[in-house]
């Protein structure tokens, strides 16, 4: 895996196909991808910095890229609704209620990091096969271990 360059999308319409990359430690170091949708353009409490996503999320998915059908990174998986809190509040268990911070909120930071701005590509607008998106995600993902 290496960081050749990566695509960052500036916007993503609701209900678009997305795939998170993560679950490295518990399930091995190879990228793991799944299909899902952006269920809402805002997160918990209508927080506009986040998408609510229906993509299955495991604990190690946090920090994984959320990519659209064009291969653009549209968000970073960041949270999962706490099932026990939701059960206590509503009496029902939530299913696939997860959150990703929107890439548009991360772009300013990425553009300020020396050497990173040159690696940002313009957003792709061509539909790609899931297999091609997965292959591109594998080439651009980098595992960061902190000890």
Sine and cosine of phi, psi and omega as CSV:
sin_phi,cos_phi,sin_psi,cos_psi,sin_omega,cos_omega
0.00,0.00,0.67,-0.74,0.05,-1.00
-0.51,-0.86,0.30,-0.95,-0.02,-1.00
-0.98,-0.21,0.99,0.16,0.05,-1.00
-0.90,0.44,-0.90,0.44,0.09,-1.00
-0.21,-0.98,0.27,-0.96,-0.04,-1.00
-0.60,-0.80,0.41,-0.91,-0.01,-1.00
-1.00,-0.10,0.68,-0.73,0.07,-1.00
-0.81,-0.58,0.88,-0.47,0.03,-1.00
-0.99,0.12,0.60,-0.80,-0.02,-1.00
-1.00,0.01,-0.33,0.94,0.01,-1.00
-0.49,-0.87,0.37,-0.93,0.01,-1.00
-0.50,-0.86,0.86,-0.50,0.02,-1.00
-0.94,0.34,0.38,-0.93,0.02,-1.00
-0.89,0.45,0.48,-0.88,0.08,-1.00
0.91,0.42,0.52,0.86,0.10,-1.00
-1.00,-0.05,0.52,-0.85,0.01,-1.00
-0.90,0.43,0.74,-0.67,0.01,-1.00
-0.68,-0.74,0.37,-0.93,0.00,-1.00
-0.60,-0.80,0.84,-0.54,0.05,-1.00
-1.00,0.01,0.46,-0.89,0.05,-1.00
-0.90,-0.44,0.84,-0.54,-0.01,-1.00
0.04,-1.00,-0.51,-0.86,-0.03,-1.00
0.83,0.56,0.70,0.72,-0.09,-1.00
-0.97,0.26,-0.76,0.65,-0.16,-0.99
-0.96,0.29,-0.78,0.63,-0.07,-1.00
-0.93,0.36,-0.52,0.86,-0.13,-0.99
-0.87,-0.50,0.38,0.93,-0.02,-1.00
0.98,-0.18,0.11,-0.99,-0.09,-1.00
-0.99,-0.11,-0.13,0.99,0.04,-1.00
-0.95,0.31,0.57,-0.82,0.02,-1.00
-0.86,0.51,0.62,-0.78,0.05,-1.00
-0.90,-0.44,0.75,-0.66,-0.04,-1.00
-0.80,-0.60,0.53,-0.85,0.03,-1.00
-0.56,-0.83,0.45,-0.89,0.07,-1.00
-1.00,0.05,0.47,-0.88,0.08,-1.00
-0.13,-0.99,-0.20,-0.98,-0.02,-1.00
-0.69,-0.73,0.37,-0.93,0.18,-0.98
-1.00,0.10,0.93,-0.38,-0.07,-1.00
-0.99,0.13,-0.47,0.88,-0.01,-1.00
-0.47,-0.88,0.55,-0.83,0.03,-1.00
-0.99,0.15,0.06,1.00,0.09,-1.00
-0.68,-0.73,0.42,-0.91,-0.04,-1.00
-1.00,-0.02,-0.37,-0.93,0.00,-1.00
-0.84,0.55,0.67,-0.74,-0.01,-1.00
0.90,0.44,0.45,0.89,-0.02,-1.00
0.86,0.51,0.52,0.85,0.02,-1.00
-0.93,0.36,0.92,-0.39,-0.09,-1.00
-0.94,0.35,-0.20,0.98,0.01,-1.00
-0.97,0.23,-0.22,0.98,-0.13,-0.99
-0.85,-0.53,0.44,-0.90,0.26,-0.97
-0.99,-0.15,0.53,-0.85,0.28,-0.96
-1.00,-0.08,0.78,-0.62,-0.09,-1.00
-0.86,-0.52,0.51,-0.86,0.03,-1.00
-0.99,-0.13,0.05,1.00,0.01,-1.00
-0.91,0.41,0.74,-0.67,0.07,-1.00
-0.86,0.51,0.73,-0.69,-0.03,-1.00
-0.82,-0.57,0.75,-0.66,0.10,-1.00
-0.97,-0.23,0.29,-0.96,-0.04,-1.00
-0.80,0.60,-0.60,0.80,-0.05,-1.00
-0.99,0.13,0.00,1.00,0.04,-1.00
-0.96,0.28,-0.35,0.94,-0.03,-1.00
-0.84,0.55,0.78,-0.63,-0.06,-1.00
1.00,-0.07,-0.14,0.99,0.02,-1.00
-0.98,0.21,0.49,-0.87,0.00,-1.00
-0.95,0.30,0.63,-0.78,0.12,-0.99
-0.95,-0.31,0.91,-0.41,-0.09,-1.00
-0.91,-0.42,0.48,-0.87,0.03,-1.00
-1.00,-0.08,-0.08,-1.00,-0.06,-1.00
-0.93,0.37,-0.15,0.99,0.05,-1.00
-0.99,-0.10,-0.11,0.99,-0.05,-1.00
1.00,0.00,0.12,0.99,0.03,-1.00
-0.98,0.18,0.65,-0.76,0.13,-0.99
-0.98,0.22,0.91,-0.42,-0.03,-1.00
-0.96,-0.28,-0.13,0.99,0.02,-1.00
-0.09,-1.00,0.11,-0.99,0.06,-1.00
-0.83,-0.56,0.84,-0.55,0.00,-1.00
-0.86,0.51,0.79,-0.62,-0.12,-0.99
-0.75,-0.66,-0.40,0.92,-0.08,-1.00
-0.35,-0.93,0.33,-0.94,0.05,-1.00
-0.76,-0.65,0.68,-0.74,0.02,-1.00
-0.89,0.46,0.75,-0.67,0.00,-1.00
-0.94,0.34,0.93,-0.38,-0.09,-1.00
-0.88,0.47,-0.65,0.76,-0.04,-1.00
-0.94,0.35,-0.59,0.81,0.05,-1.00
-0.92,0.39,-0.69,0.73,0.01,-1.00
-0.90,0.43,-0.65,0.76,0.02,-1.00
-0.88,0.47,-0.71,0.71,0.01,-1.00
-0.90,0.43,-0.60,0.80,-0.06,-1.00
-0.98,0.19,-0.60,0.80,-0.13,-0.99
-0.90,-0.44,-0.28,0.96,-0.06,-1.00
0.99,0.14,0.10,0.99,0.00,-1.00
-0.75,-0.66,0.53,-0.85,0.08,-1.00
-0.99,0.12,0.75,-0.66,0.03,-1.00
-0.96,0.27,0.49,-0.87,0.07,-1.00
-0.83,-0.55,0.87,-0.50,0.05,-1.00
0.77,0.63,0.76,0.65,0.12,-0.99
-0.97,-0.26,0.99,-0.16,-0.11,-0.99
-0.73,-0.69,0.22,-0.98,-0.11,-0.99
-0.71,-0.70,0.52,-0.86,0.08,-1.00
-0.69,-0.73,0.69,-0.72,0.07,-1.00
-0.96,0.27,0.68,-0.74,-0.05,-1.00
-0.94,0.35,0.64,-0.77,0.00,-1.00
-0.89,0.45,-0.46,0.89,0.00,-1.00
-0.88,0.48,-0.47,0.88,0.04,-1.00
-0.99,0.15,-0.26,0.97,-0.01,-1.00
-0.99,-0.11,-0.33,0.94,-0.07,-1.00
-0.85,0.53,-0.69,0.73,-0.01,-1.00
-0.85,0.53,-0.70,0.71,0.03,-1.00
-0.89,0.46,-0.75,0.66,-0.04,-1.00
-0.87,0.50,-0.65,0.76,-0.02,-1.00
-0.93,0.36,-0.33,0.94,0.00,-1.00
-1.00,0.03,-0.20,0.98,-0.03,-1.00
-0.99,0.12,0.84,-0.54,-0.01,-1.00
-0.83,0.55,0.74,-0.67,0.05,-1.00
1.00,0.06,-0.26,0.96,-0.04,-1.00
-1.00,0.06,-0.64,0.76,-0.06,-1.00
-0.82,0.57,-0.61,0.79,0.00,-1.00
-0.91,0.41,-0.37,0.93,-0.01,-1.00
-1.00,0.01,-0.17,0.99,0.02,-1.00
-0.98,0.22,0.81,-0.59,0.04,-1.00
-0.99,-0.11,0.32,-0.95,0.12,-0.99
-0.93,0.37,0.50,-0.87,-0.01,-1.00
-0.87,0.49,0.66,-0.75,0.05,-1.00
-1.00,0.10,0.66,-0.75,0.01,-1.00
-0.91,-0.42,0.03,1.00,-0.02,-1.00
-1.00,-0.01,0.75,-0.66,0.07,-1.00
-0.90,0.44,0.68,-0.73,0.00,-1.00
-0.87,-0.49,0.43,-0.90,0.12,-0.99
-0.94,0.34,0.51,-0.86,0.01,-1.00
-0.81,0.58,-0.65,0.76,-0.02,-1.00
-0.88,0.47,-0.63,0.78,0.02,-1.00
-0.94,0.35,-0.64,0.77,0.05,-1.00
-0.89,0.47,-0.69,0.72,0.01,-1.00
-0.89,0.46,-0.68,0.73,0.01,-1.00
-0.89,0.46,-0.69,0.73,0.02,-1.00
-0.91,0.42,-0.66,0.75,0.02,-1.00
-0.88,0.47,-0.64,0.77,0.02,-1.00
-0.89,0.45,-0.63,0.78,-0.02,-1.00
-0.95,0.33,-0.46,0.89,-0.10,-1.00
-0.97,-0.23,-0.13,0.99,-0.01,-1.00
-0.98,0.18,0.60,-0.80,0.03,-1.00
-0.78,-0.63,0.77,-0.63,0.05,-1.00
-1.00,0.04,0.79,-0.62,0.04,-1.00
-0.91,-0.41,0.88,-0.47,0.05,-1.00
-0.97,-0.24,0.73,-0.68,0.00,-1.00
-0.88,-0.47,0.81,-0.58,-0.02,-1.00
-0.92,-0.38,0.00,0.00,0.00,0.00
